[in-house]
Amino acid sequence: MKVSVSGGAVTVLSGDFYNYLTYPRKMAVDETHLYWADMATLYSISRNGGTISERATDLGLAMDLVVNDGRVFWTEAYCCGGGIFTGNIRSVSTTGGAVTWHLSGLDNVRSLDVVSNVLYFSEGSYPSPGGASGRIAKAPIAGTPVTTIVTAVMADAGTPMAVDDNNVYFADASGLKKVPLQGGIVERLASEFLTDTIYALAADGQFVYFLSKRRSPIVRRISVSGGPIEDVSLPASGLRHSSAKLILNNGYFYWVERSFDAPPTDAIMKAPVSGGPPIAIASGMPPLGDIAVDGNNIYFTEGGFPNKVQRMSIDGGMISTVGGFFEGTVLAADNSGVYWVDYFSLNAVTAGGADQRTLADVLGGVAIALDAGGIYWMVSEGSIFKINKSTITSFVSVVAPDFGDIWAIRNRKTIQWWFAGMGSQVTISLSRDGGASWTTLGRNKPNTGYLLWKVTKPATTRAIIRVCSVAAPTMCDTSGTFTIQ
């Protein structure tokens, strides 16, 4: 159909497209004709209606259509060849005739534009496995050479990331890449990972190290400027494991290996950066989710639900629980704290496990990394964010009771708060009328992060708990509204 750009009556140019094979998919228009493609054929019709003419047949699924200088160009995709969708860019005269092939074997090719005899196109979308995934590129009408204008981030929940003083490094469906900390053009360091999959990354300013899934876990490295890939640590045995998270700390790599036994068990491994066989710090463990290392400790999450973060010495030994968090947690740590991002939030806990806080709301967090001053995290659609550590030195956050909780009268319940930099004493108060008035439950109490309280009458559906610093009385936080009954 057509209508004047100023509105008015709608004119039907053609109809009776009777099934999904003949539905118009993509359209383009020039001074005289309308062009469109269905599942297999390119057509044209006068802008005033009339006879439909075939201009090309045997198309793939048309993804975009452009008319330029007397030719109709289109991108097309074919399912399930060398990738999820392989495709081409082709063209034909607006009057029909022989079809010209410009580019073939493209990776899920999508949008197309043609300007001054240059093709501009995008290709790649998750979960496309091809080496050209996620880029905007250009090529002359002749088809070669193809030049990448920008490579995109093809992130999912398995996207590994690392940070040094200059760049953020990540590995996605199309290779190992870097982007400056201040943002800018994404550069590809290597793309030969269809048979040598990267599972985890670490960086020290000179090299990017990665854990390879090509064979039994092995640490490899590449210069931060690109170049040849080298082996650093060889596997201890020929047994194949899946692995997750590579950490570089004080001259050692740390990672997780999983056996293929039934049921599977995990091991936490370490190996010297200078090279040598790996050492098992702990083995026979339940499946682990993620790990982080500071100067003295290893922090790790266990699979299943609820998730919990646990701690042990870098030399092995006793295990203690730091806290429990949402599913999907990925960890990072330094000597001042442990940080994690999950599907919903960015969080922090002191190295001792006492002070905890939600730092930012997050939608689909998949990766996290640290440097001296900042916390970096990636979300599933590929954006990378940063928050300064200097903004999280003082806080209080009431975590129990939570919104909607029901606390029974005469039961003993734990009021809990996460905190940092708020002093050694707190005042805990209760409101039964949604915050209009307050009753003190504890004045000048030691700031332990919790208070046991025997729930008292009267009942209410509008109860709120408040915790305030004694040293800085304006530093307060309140719980969600809960019920006492």
C-alpha positions as CSV (number, residue, x, y, z in Angstrom):
1,M,0.0,0.0,0.0
2,K,1.0,3.7,-0.3
3,V,-0.2,6.9,1.3
4,S,0.9,10.5,0.8
5,V,3.6,11.6,3.4
6,S,1.1,14.3,4.4
7,G,-1.6,11.7,5.0
8,G,-4.9,11.0,3.2
9,A,-6.3,8.1,1.3
10,V,-4.5,4.7,1.3
11,T,-4.0,3.1,-2.1
12,V,-3.6,-0.7,-2.4
13,L,-0.9,-1.5,-5.1
14,S,-1.1,-5.3,-4.8
15,G,-2.6,-7.9,-2.5
16,D,-3.6,-11.6,-2.2
17,F,-0.3,-12.7,-0.6
18,Y,-1.8,-16.0,0.4
19,N,0.9,-17.6,2.6
20,Y,4.1,-17.0,4.5
21,L,6.2,-17.9,1.4
22,T,4.7,-15.0,-0.6
23,Y,4.4,-12.4,2.1
24,P,6.4,-9.2,1.3
25,R,9.5,-9.3,3.6
26,K,11.6,-6.2,2.7
27,M,10.8,-3.2,0.5
28,A,12.6,-0.4,-1.2
29,V,11.5,2.3,-3.6
30,D,13.0,4.6,-6.3
31,E,11.5,7.3,-8.5
32,T,9.3,4.9,-10.5
33,H,8.9,1.6,-8.8
34,L,8.4,-0.3,-5.6
35,Y,10.6,-3.4,-5.1
36,W,10.1,-6.2,-2.5
37,A,11.3,-9.7,-1.7
38,D,9.4,-12.7,-0.4
39,M,11.0,-15.9,0.7
40,A,12.5,-16.7,-2.7
41,T,11.8,-13.9,-5.3
42,L,12.4,-10.2,-5.9
43,Y,9.5,-8.3,-7.5
44,S,8.7,-4.8,-8.7
45,I,5.6,-2.8,-9.4
46,S,4.9,0.7,-10.7
47,R,4.4,3.2,-7.9
48,N,1.0,3.7,-9.4
49,G,0.1,0.0,-9.4
50,G,-0.3,-2.3,-12.3
51,T,1.5,-5.5,-13.4
52,I,3.9,-7.2,-11.0
53,S,7.2,-8.3,-12.5
54,E,9.8,-10.8,-11.3
55,R,13.3,-9.3,-11.1
56,A,15.3,-12.2,-9.5
57,T,14.6,-15.7,-8.3
58,D,16.2,-18.2,-5.9
59,L,16.8,-15.7,-3.2
60,G,17.7,-16.6,0.4
61,L,15.7,-15.0,3.2
62,A,16.0,-11.3,2.4
63,M,17.3,-9.4,5.4
64,D,17.5,-5.9,3.8
65,L,16.8,-4.3,0.5
66,V,18.3,-1.1,-1.1
67,V,17.9,0.6,-4.5
68,N,20.9,2.5,-5.8
69,D,22.0,3.8,-9.2
70,G,19.7,1.5,-11.2
71,R,20.3,-1.7,-9.2
72,V,18.5,-3.4,-6.3
73,F,20.9,-4.7,-3.6
74,W,19.9,-7.2,-0.9
75,T,21.3,-9.1,1.9
76,E,20.1,-12.7,2.3
77,A,20.6,-15.4,4.9
78,Y,20.5,-19.2,4.7
79,C,19.9,-21.3,7.8
80,C,22.4,-23.7,9.3
81,G,25.3,-23.8,6.9
82,G,28.7,-23.0,8.3
83,G,27.1,-20.9,11.1
84,I,23.6,-20.3,12.5
85,F,22.9,-18.2,9.4
86,T,25.3,-17.8,6.5
87,G,24.5,-15.2,3.8
88,N,25.4,-13.1,0.9
89,I,25.0,-9.6,-0.6
90,R,23.8,-9.7,-4.2
91,S,22.2,-7.2,-6.7
92,V,20.3,-7.1,-10.0
93,S,19.3,-4.4,-12.4
94,T,16.0,-2.7,-11.6
95,T,14.8,-4.1,-15.0
96,G,15.9,-7.7,-14.2
97,G,18.6,-9.8,-15.8
98,A,21.7,-11.5,-14.5
99,V,22.3,-11.4,-10.7
100,T,25.7,-10.1,-9.4
101,W,27.3,-11.6,-6.4
102,H,29.2,-9.0,-4.3
103,L,30.0,-10.9,-1.1
104,S,29.2,-14.5,0.1
105,G,29.7,-16.7,3.2
106,L,28.8,-13.8,5.5
107,D,27.9,-14.4,9.1
108,N,24.2,-13.7,9.7
109,V,24.3,-10.6,7.5
110,R,21.7,-8.0,8.4
111,S,21.4,-4.3,7.5
112,L,22.6,-2.9,4.2
113,D,23.2,0.5,2.7
114,V,25.0,1.6,-0.5
115,V,26.7,5.0,-0.9
116,S,29.1,6.0,-3.6
117,N,29.7,2.5,-4.9
118,V,30.5,1.2,-1.3
119,L,28.5,-1.5,0.5
120,Y,28.0,-0.9,4.2
121,F,26.5,-3.8,6.2
122,S,26.2,-5.4,9.6
123,E,26.6,-9.1,10.4
124,G,26.5,-11.4,13.4
125,S,24.1,-11.7,16.2
126,Y,24.1,-14.0,19.3
127,P,24.6,-16.9,19.3
128,S,26.3,-16.8,15.9
129,P,29.6,-18.7,16.1
130,G,31.3,-17.3,13.0
131,G,34.6,-15.5,13.0
132,A,33.1,-12.2,11.7
133,S,30.3,-12.0,14.3
134,G,29.2,-8.7,15.6
135,R,30.6,-6.1,13.3
136,I,29.8,-3.2,10.9
137,A,31.8,-3.5,7.8
138,K,32.2,-2.0,4.3
139,A,33.4,-3.2,0.9
140,P,33.5,-1.8,-2.6
141,I,30.8,-2.8,-5.1
142,A,33.4,-5.3,-6.4
143,G,33.2,-7.1,-3.0
144,T,36.8,-7.0,-1.8
145,P,38.5,-6.0,0.3
146,V,36.1,-6.1,3.3
147,T,37.1,-3.5,6.0
148,T,35.7,-3.7,9.6
149,I,34.5,-0.3,10.8
150,V,33.7,-1.4,14.3
151,T,33.5,-4.8,16.1
152,A,30.6,-5.3,18.5
153,V,30.4,-7.1,21.8
154,M,28.6,-10.5,21.5
155,A,28.1,-11.0,25.3
156,D,26.2,-13.7,27.1
157,A,26.4,-15.2,30.5
158,G,29.7,-16.9,29.6
159,T,31.6,-13.8,28.4
160,P,35.0,-13.6,30.2
161,M,36.5,-10.2,31.0
162,A,39.7,-8.8,32.5
163,V,41.2,-5.4,33.1
164,D,44.7,-3.9,33.2
165,D,45.8,-0.2,33.6
166,N,44.8,0.6,30.0
167,N,42.1,-1.7,28.6
168,V,39.2,-4.0,29.2
169,Y,39.7,-7.4,27.5
170,F,36.9,-9.8,26.7
171,A,36.3,-12.8,24.6
172,D,33.0,-13.2,22.7
173,A,31.7,-15.2,19.7
174,S,34.0,-13.6,17.3
175,G,37.4,-13.6,19.2
176,L,39.5,-12.0,21.9
177,K,39.1,-8.2,22.0
178,K,40.1,-5.1,23.9
179,V,38.6,-1.6,24.4
180,P,40.3,1.4,26.2
181,L,39.1,2.0,29.8
182,Q,37.8,5.4,28.7
183,G,35.8,3.7,25.9
184,G,36.4,3.9,22.2
185,I,37.0,1.5,19.3
186,V,36.9,-2.2,20.1
187,E,40.0,-4.0,18.7
188,R,40.3,-7.7,17.9
189,L,43.5,-9.3,19.2
190,A,42.8,-12.8,17.8
191,S,39.9,-14.6,16.2
192,E,41.1,-18.2,15.8
193,F,38.9,-19.6,18.6
194,L,36.4,-21.8,16.8
195,T,38.5,-24.8,17.8
196,D,40.3,-23.2,20.7
197,T,37.6,-21.7,22.9
198,I,38.5,-19.1,25.5
199,Y,36.8,-19.8,28.9
200,A,38.5,-17.3,31.2
201,L,40.8,-14.3,31.0
202,A,43.4,-12.4,33.1
203,A,45.7,-9.5,32.2
204,D,48.9,-7.9,33.6
205,G,49.5,-5.0,31.2
206,Q,52.0,-7.0,29.1
207,F,50.0,-10.2,28.2
208,V,46.4,-11.4,28.2
209,Y,46.2,-14.9,29.6
210,F,43.4,-17.2,28.9
211,L,42.2,-20.7,29.9
212,S,41.8,-22.9,26.9
213,K,39.0,-25.5,26.4
214,R,40.8,-26.9,23.3
215,R,42.1,-29.8,25.4
216,S,42.6,-30.6,29.1
217,P,42.8,-27.2,30.8
218,I,45.8,-25.2,29.7
219,V,46.8,-21.6,30.3
220,R,47.9,-19.7,27.2
221,R,48.8,-16.0,26.5
222,I,48.9,-13.4,23.8
223,S,50.5,-9.9,23.9
224,V,48.1,-7.0,24.6
225,S,49.0,-5.8,21.2
226,G,48.2,-9.1,19.5
227,G,50.5,-11.6,17.9
228,P,51.3,-15.3,18.3
229,I,49.6,-17.3,21.0
230,E,51.9,-19.2,23.5
231,D,51.3,-22.0,26.0
232,V,52.2,-21.0,29.6
233,S,51.0,-24.0,31.7
234,L,50.5,-27.5,30.5
235,P,47.8,-29.8,32.0
236,A,48.7,-32.1,34.8
237,S,47.0,-35.1,33.1
238,G,45.2,-36.1,30.0
239,L,41.8,-36.0,31.6
240,R,39.4,-33.5,30.1
241,H,37.7,-30.9,32.3
242,S,35.6,-27.9,31.7
243,S,37.0,-24.8,33.4
244,A,35.9,-21.4,34.5
245,K,37.5,-18.1,35.6
246,L,41.2,-17.5,35.3
247,I,42.8,-15.3,38.1
248,L,46.3,-13.8,38.1
249,N,47.4,-12.9,41.7
250,N,50.9,-12.6,43.3
251,G,52.7,-14.7,40.6
252,Y,50.1,-17.5,40.4
253,F,47.1,-18.4,38.2
254,Y,44.0,-19.8,39.8
255,W,41.1,-21.5,38.1
256,V,38.4,-24.2,38.5
257,E,38.3,-27.6,36.8
258,R,35.4,-30.0,36.6
259,S,35.6,-33.8,36.2
260,F,33.3,-35.7,33.9
261,D,32.6,-38.3,36.6
262,A,29.0,-39.0,37.7
263,P,28.2,-37.0,39.7
264,P,30.8,-34.4,38.6
265,T,33.2,-32.9,41.1
266,D,35.2,-29.7,41.0
267,A,38.8,-28.8,41.9
268,I,40.4,-25.4,42.6
269,M,43.8,-25.3,40.8
270,K,46.8,-22.9,40.8
271,A,50.0,-22.8,38.7
272,P,53.0,-20.4,38.7
273,V,53.0,-17.6,36.0
274,S,56.6,-18.5,35.3
275,G,55.3,-21.9,34.0
276,G,55.0,-25.3,35.5
277,P,52.4,-28.0,36.3
278,P,49.2,-27.0,38.1
279,I,48.6,-27.8,41.8
280,A,45.2,-28.8,43.3
281,I,44.3,-26.6,46.3
282,A,41.0,-28.4,46.9
283,S,39.4,-31.3,45.0
284,G,36.3,-33.4,45.3
285,M,34.2,-30.3,45.8
286,P,30.6,-29.8,44.6
287,P,30.1,-28.0,41.3
288,L,31.3,-24.4,41.7
289,G,30.0,-21.3,40.1
290,D,32.8,-18.7,40.2
291,I,36.0,-17.8,42.1
292,A,37.9,-14.7,43.2
293,V,41.3,-14.3,44.9
294,D,42.8,-11.6,47.1
295,G,46.3,-11.7,48.7
296,N,45.5,-14.5,51.1
297,N,42.1,-16.1,50.3
298,I,40.1,-17.7,47.6
299,Y,36.4,-16.9,47.5
300,F,34.0,-19.1,45.6
301,T,30.3,-19.7,44.9
302,E,28.7,-23.2,44.9
303,G,26.1,-24.2,42.4
304,G,22.5,-24.8,43.3
305,F,20.2,-22.5,45.2
306,P,20.5,-20.5,47.4
307,N,24.0,-19.5,46.2
308,K,26.6,-18.8,48.9
309,V,30.0,-17.3,48.8
310,Q,32.6,-19.2,50.7
311,R,36.3,-18.5,51.6
312,M,39.4,-20.6,52.1
313,S,43.1,-19.9,52.2
314,I,45.1,-19.8,49.0
315,D,47.0,-22.8,50.4
316,G,43.8,-24.8,51.1
317,G,42.3,-25.7,54.5
318,M,39.2,-24.8,56.4
319,I,36.2,-23.3,54.5
320,S,33.9,-20.6,55.9
321,T,30.8,-18.9,54.5
322,V,31.0,-15.2,53.7
323,G,27.3,-14.7,52.6
324,G,24.5,-15.8,50.4
325,F,23.5,-14.1,47.1
326,F,21.4,-14.3,44.0
327,E,21.7,-16.9,41.3
328,G,24.1,-16.0,38.5
329,T,26.8,-14.4,40.7
330,V,30.2,-13.7,39.2
331,L,33.0,-12.6,41.6
332,A,36.0,-10.3,41.9
333,A,38.2,-9.6,44.9
334,D,41.1,-7.4,46.2
335,N,42.6,-6.9,49.6
336,S,39.7,-4.6,50.7
337,G,36.7,-6.6,49.7
338,V,34.8,-9.1,47.5
339,Y,32.5,-7.7,44.8
340,W,30.0,-9.6,42.7
341,V,27.4,-8.9,40.0
342,D,24.4,-11.1,39.3
343,Y,21.3,-10.8,37.2
344,F,19.9,-7.9,39.3
345,S,22.6,-5.9,41.2
346,L,26.2,-5.0,41.8
347,N,27.2,-5.8,45.4
348,A,30.2,-5.6,47.8
349,V,31.3,-7.3,51.0
350,T,34.4,-6.5,53.0
351,A,37.2,-9.1,53.0
352,G,36.2,-10.2,56.5
353,G,32.6,-10.8,55.4
354,A,31.0,-8.3,57.8
355,D,30.0,-5.3,55.8
356,Q,27.8,-5.8,52.7
357,R,26.0,-3.5,50.4
358,T,24.2,-3.3,47.0
359,L,26.1,-0.7,45.0
360,A,24.0,-0.5,41.8
361,D,20.9,-1.9,40.1
362,V,21.9,-4.1,37.2
363,L,19.9,-5.7,34.4
364,G,21.6,-9.0,33.3
365,G,25.1,-8.7,34.7
366,V,27.4,-11.3,33.2
367,A,31.0,-10.3,34.0
368,I,33.0,-8.2,36.6
369,A,36.6,-6.9,36.9
370,L,38.6,-4.6,39.2
371,D,41.5,-2.2,39.1
372,A,42.9,0.1,41.8
373,G,40.1,2.6,41.7
374,G,37.2,1.1,40.0
375,I,34.7,-1.8,39.6
376,Y,33.8,-2.7,36.0
377,W,30.9,-4.9,35.0
378,M,29.3,-6.0,31.7
379,V,25.6,-6.7,31.0
380,S,24.2,-9.2,28.6
381,E,23.6,-6.8,25.7
382,G,27.3,-5.9,25.7
383,S,27.6,-2.6,27.6
384,I,30.4,-2.1,30.1
385,F,30.0,0.1,33.1
386,K,32.3,1.5,35.9
387,I,31.8,2.7,39.4
388,N,34.5,4.3,41.6
389,K,35.5,2.5,44.7
390,S,35.8,5.9,46.5
391,T,32.0,6.2,46.4
392,I,31.4,3.1,48.5
393,T,33.4,3.7,51.7
394,S,30.5,4.6,54.0
395,F,27.0,3.1,54.0
396,V,24.3,1.2,55.9
397,S,21.7,-1.0,54.3
398,V,19.0,-2.9,56.2
399,V,18.5,-6.3,54.7
400,A,16.2,-8.0,57.2
401,P,13.3,-7.7,57.6
402,D,12.6,-7.5,53.9
403,F,9.6,-6.1,52.1
404,G,6.6,-8.4,52.6
405,D,8.1,-10.5,55.4
406,I,5.7,-11.7,58.1
407,W,7.1,-11.8,61.7
408,A,5.1,-13.6,64.3
409,I,4.6,-12.0,67.7
410,R,6.7,-13.6,70.5
411,N,9.1,-15.2,68.0
412,R,12.8,-14.2,68.0
413,K,13.9,-12.7,64.7
414,T,17.2,-11.2,63.5
415,I,17.3,-7.6,62.4
416,Q,20.3,-7.4,60.0
417,W,22.1,-4.6,58.2
418,W,25.1,-4.3,56.0
419,F,27.5,-1.4,56.7
420,A,30.9,0.3,56.3
421,G,32.4,3.4,57.7
422,M,29.4,4.2,60.0
423,G,31.1,3.9,63.4
424,S,31.1,1.4,66.2
425,Q,27.5,2.1,67.6
426,V,24.0,2.2,66.1
427,T,20.5,3.0,67.1
428,I,17.7,0.6,66.0
429,S,14.1,1.9,65.8
430,L,10.7,0.5,64.9
431,S,7.7,2.1,63.2
432,R,4.3,0.5,63.2
433,D,2.6,3.2,61.1
434,G,4.7,3.3,57.9
435,G,7.3,5.7,59.2
436,A,5.0,8.4,60.8
437,S,6.3,7.6,64.3
438,W,9.2,5.6,65.8
439,T,10.0,3.5,68.9
440,T,13.6,2.8,69.9
441,L,14.4,-0.9,70.1
442,G,18.1,-0.4,70.9
443,R,20.2,2.8,71.6
444,N,24.0,2.9,71.3
445,K,24.2,-0.8,70.5
446,P,27.4,-2.3,69.2
447,N,27.5,-2.2,65.4
448,T,27.7,-5.9,64.8
449,G,25.4,-5.9,61.8
450,Y,22.5,-7.7,63.5
451,L,20.2,-7.5,66.6
452,L,18.1,-10.3,68.0
453,W,14.6,-9.1,68.7
454,K,11.7,-10.8,70.4
455,V,8.7,-9.5,68.3
456,T,6.2,-7.6,70.4
457,K,2.6,-6.5,70.1
458,P,0.6,-4.7,68.7
459,A,0.1,-6.3,65.2
460,T,0.5,-4.2,62.1
461,T,0.8,-4.5,58.3
462,R,2.9,-1.3,58.1
463,A,6.0,-2.1,60.2
464,I,9.4,-0.6,59.3
465,I,12.9,-1.0,60.9
466,R,15.4,1.8,60.9
467,V,19.1,1.6,61.7
468,C,21.2,4.8,62.2
469,S,24.8,5.6,63.0
470,V,25.4,7.1,66.5
471,A,28.6,8.9,65.2
472,A,26.8,10.3,62.1
473,P,23.0,10.4,63.0
474,T,22.0,11.3,59.5
475,M,23.5,8.0,58.1
476,C,20.4,5.8,58.3
477,D,18.6,3.2,56.3
478,T,15.1,1.6,56.6
479,S,13.7,-1.8,55.8
480,G,10.9,-2.6,53.4
481,T,7.4,-2.6,54.9
482,F,6.6,-5.9,56.7
483,T,3.9,-7.4,58.8
484,I,3.8,-8.2,62.5
485,Q,1.0,-10.6,63.5
